[in-house]
Amino acid sequence: MAEHYYTQEPTSKHEEHAFTLECAGRALRFETDAGVFSKLRLDPGTALLLKALPESFSGRALDLGCGWGPVGCCMAARWQHARIALCDVNERAAGLARENLRRNNLSGEVSCGDGLDAVEGAFDLIAVNPPIRAGKAVIYRLFAQSAQRLTAGGNLYVVMRRAQGAESAEKELKTLFSKVETVERGGGYRVFRAEK
């Protein structure tokens, strides 16, 4: 069976890559590897998601499905008074995220596991670029778990391509959250902010 970026224990041959991203006035250094999502660069959906997140935030935030950690690391760089958690089902991705936090001298707690089962407690903000290839059942379960684990008034930020189900995802979010709005769009992507 072919491996995907949401494979729990990738066995693909290592192919390390390194690059920098500008965030919060800093050049953050990242290393990536084969067997993880968007190993060669920051994908456009994640870039739009980062643009949509608030400039300031204090509270507890989660990078759900963190991959090699661009969102969680940028959260930690931008929001110095927030408590940042990152999680991914992919063990290689979680390890890279942990190392990328360390490499950039950033604080955050990385967990490996399936969805919000990997982390404990409540969150004031959750950000996710959902694993489209895993299918709607998986994505909608992440939405439902997020709705359960957000604090009152907390927000879920979701980026999706219109061609990959953004409209149906918006309808699903509206069954779970009191308010859903599009806060960014571009390149065929939309970022939804769903408020509990």
Buried (B, 14 or more C-beta within 10 A) or exposed (E): EEBEBBBEEBEBEEEEEEEEBEBBEBEBEBBBBBBBBBBEBBBBBBBBBBEBBEEEBEBBBBBBBBBBBBBBBBBBBBBEEBBBBBBBBBBBBBBBBBBBBEBBEBEBBBBBBBBBEBBEEEBBBBBBBBBBEBEEEBBBBBBBBBBEBBBEEBBBBBBBBEEBBBEEBBEBBEEBBEEBEEBBBEEBBBBBBBBB
